[in-house]
Amino acid sequence: MAQIDWTSIMNGQQNQQRSKWSGANIKFLNVVRKNDEKSLEAGRDIYDEIPSISIQWPGGDETVRALQESDKHEHPELWAAFSSGMGEVQSGMPLKEWTRITASALHELAYLGFRTVEQLAEANDDVRRRMGPLSQYIKEAQDWLEAANGSQAQVVALKESLEREQKRTERLEHQLEILMQRIEATEGISLERAPSEKKRGRPRKQGE
């Protein structure tokens, strides 16, 4: 009876699988996605980090999808590098989506391993002492979560919505001002007052 070399067959299949990625740019990443069900239950936005894979051939479109178990075996080096710094998948409000934090503080907290507002709010006293000036955000995170989870949730959400809408309105006004300036420069007319707004009345007689 012939002996089957399963090792060679498996290696051949793996090489065939890897060859289909030849020339493609592959990377593992966490995709942040809003969890509608958890958000509805909590009364505030809740996000999940989903381990994903990005596939892009030079000059082609990028495809991003949820990570599959086979991806880990097909790209073991990339998976090892990614998983070593990934830790457990987190759920909550990402710090990068939190409007109360500065860009510099965001980078420093990310270096310390903080990804969500919930993690920041739960920091203990030992961690607080090591954080130095950044520890001020612990209290802010606690207050924000208390307000978001309590009766003030709608007020907080409305305020943040109004802030976003105000910024959008300011951008539109700025774009409109630039457009008016271009029209005036091209047509040589002023758009400050429409022709219909000119004063109307009978012509003045001489001596009036």
Helices and strands as residue ranges (DSSP letters): H 6-19, E 25-34, H 36-42, E 47-56, E 62-66, H 69-74, H 76-86, E 91-92, G 95-97, H 103-111, H 117-121, H 125-131, G 132-135, H 136-149, H 153-187, G 195-197
